[in-house]
Every structure is written in C-alpha cells, then in structure tokens.
Amino acid sequence: MSVARIDRRFADLKAQNKSAFIAYIMAGDPDLETTFEILKGLPAAGADIIELGFPFSDPMAEGPTIQRAAERSLAAGTKLRDVFMLVKRFRELDQDTPIILMGYMNPVEFLGYERFAQTAAEAGADGLIVVDCPPEEADALTDALDANDIALIRLATPTTDASRLRTIVKRTRGFIYYVSVAGVTGVKAVDADAIADQVVRVREAANLPVAVGFGIRTPESAASVARIADAAVVGSALVDEIAALAQTKNLPENNPNRTNVLEKAAILANAVHSARLAEQV
C-alpha cells in the first residue's frame, strides 16, 4: 500500500477536521524488544503516523536527546536489517498506520538504493526521510523508492526561499516536513504564530500536507501547531521518556514501565486531535 497508506491517513483526518499526530522513536533504543513494545502500542495511544529512526553515528540535525538515543541503539548492536524486521513485525499487527523511516544517507548508501527500497517495501514501510540528502543528488534514490511505491519526504526550513522550495517539492510524495526552528531537534521551542504563513506557503508550493516538527514538547505547543499544520511531529519528548526507561530497565523494582512513553504519546495525541475541534465550540 505504501504511499497510498499515507495519503489515506491524511484524507481521513482532513475529513474529520483534525491534524495528524506523528510520533518519532529511535529503533533499537534501548533495545529492539522495547522498541517493538512501544511501536505496537503507539497507534492505540493516538499516533496517526510513526517515524522510526534508524541509528547513525553522526546525526548532525539532532539535538542531545536523539543523539543519545542513536548512541544507545548502536551500543545495543542495532543494524539496518533489525529496523526492517521491526517494521515487518509491526505490519503483522497493523496494516493501517503509516511508518516513515528516518535517518541519514550513509546506511542507505552502504546497503544500496535498490536493495534499501525493495527491503523497506517488503517490510511494509511507506516513506523515507533522509536528512542529509539534497534534492540535486536524490534522483537515483528517488527512482528506487518510486519503483517500490515508497515516498521520499523532504524537509523545508525557515531559511528555504521560493526558488529553493520549488526544487525541494519536486518528486516529494506523502507530505512535506517543515522544520519549525533553525538548529537541531529538541532544543528550541516552536512558535506557531511565527510559522503560520510559512506553513501556508509550503503547502501551496507542494500541494501536499505539511507536517511541522522540531520544538514540539508540550500538549500546548502540539495543539498550537495542529491548528495551522496538517500534522505535528513529536520526537524528543517521547525519546526522553525512553531514556528514563533505559536508565532503569535492569532495575525491575524501579522500572517506570514502558507505558509511560505511551501515556505521554496519548496526552500529546489528544492535544493534536482536539485542537481544531476546540475552536469550533
């Protein structure tokens, strides 16, 4: 189903006048089984789309929270094949929730574009975000993904001018990821009022839904983004909960339980889903 799964999810939410809640977690953080338990619980917690990060040793766009998540994952021995297996296991339970793989070019290059795209499609992934792949150098990767009906989702930023935006939106499918703040993930807070015009500009240029990420940590900020964008992406706030779990996972008497992550997701998802409905009352 792939790209169609993404398109259908956004269409269904638009019909309900709701923004999507996109939850990001790092595969293999702190281990594969914990990731799977969280992954399979996210849809019931309200996640409309899941971004599943694959670890890389030099995640240049990430703040400390997700950098440490990648380090924990790599220390646990996570390989790209393990990430595909997580997606495959998830698909045995859930055929509806889109999964977007998110990471950096080095692991993709190492595996090879065609093999990466084919293996991702066979596992049940729907899209790919590659943070460090400029559109001018993306044709071969995009060809491989298109052949397997996987969306290449590109990022726009506050510094993206009109000319650059036209380049970015070419061959982009699924949605556009708008980076709300300059800098790395999880450091600065989003200002929804300041980016409202930019979201409209990107949506019109791409003729696709716009998901806003970076700087969304609280229900209040998630709701403010949901009122102006088609989706709100939350990563660091969830990964912080996973980090707390990682610190105590070998101490059963102090273990906060994996449900803490899902409870945080549920609170944020409710804020996103109710944001526009509250305005109608």
Residue, then its C-alpha position, 0 to 999 in steps of 0.5 A: m500500500s505504501v504511499a497510498r497508506i499515507d495519503r489515506r491517513f491524511a484524507d481521513l483526518k482532513a475529513q474529520n477536521k483534525s491534524a495528524f499526530i506523528a510520533y518519532i522513536m529511535a529503533g533499537d533504543p534501548d533495545l529492539e524488544t522495547t522498541f517493538e513494545i512501544l511501536k505496537g502500542l503507539p497507534a492505540a495511544g493516538a499516533d496517526i503516523i510513526e517515524l522510526g529512526f534508524p541509528f547513525s553515528d553522526p546525526m548532525a540535525e539532532g539535538p542531545t536527546i536523539q543523539r543519545a538515543a542513536e548512541r544507545s541503539l548502536a551500543a545495543g548492536t542495532k543494524l539496518r536489517d533489525v529496523f526492517m524486521l521491526v517494521k515487518r513485525f509491526r505490519e503483522l499487527d497493523q496494516d493501517t498506520p503509516i511508518i516513515l523511516m528516518g535517518y541519514m544517507n550513509p546506511v542507505e548508501f552502504l546497503g544500496y538504493e535498490r536493495f534499501a527500497q525493495t527491503a523497506a517495501e517488503a517490510g511494509a514501510d511507506g516513506l523515507i526521510v533522509v536528512d542529509c540528502p539534497p534534492e540535486e543528488a536524490d534522483a537515483l534514490t528517488d527512482a528506487l523508492d518510486a519503483n517500490d511505491i515508497a515516498l521520499i519526504r523532504l524537509a523545508t526550513p525557515t531559511t528555504d526561499a521560493s526558488r529553493l522550495r520549488t526544487i525541494v517539492k519536486r518528486t516529494r510524495g506523502f507530505i512535506y516536513y517543515v522544520s519549525v526552528a533553525g538548529v537541531t531537534g529538541v532544543k528550541a521551542v516552536d512558535a506557531d504564530a511565527i510559522a503560520d504563513q510559512v506553513v501556508r506557503v509550503r503547502e501551496a508550493a507542494n500541494l501536499p500536507v505539511a507536517v511541522g516538527f522540531g520544538i514540539r514538547t508540550p500538549e500546548s505547543a502540539a495543539s498550537v501547531a495542529r491548528i495551522a499544520d496538517a500534522a505535528v511531529v513529536g520526537s524528543a519528548l517521547v525519546d526522553e521518556i525512553a531514556a528514563l526507561a533505559q536508565t532503569k530497565n535492569l532495575p525491575e523494582n524501579n522500572p517506570n514501565r514502558t507505558n509511560v512513553l505511551e501515556k505521554a504519546a496519548i496526552l500529546a495525541n489528544a492535544v493534536h486531535s482536539a485542537r481544531l475541534a476546540e475552536q469550533v465550540 
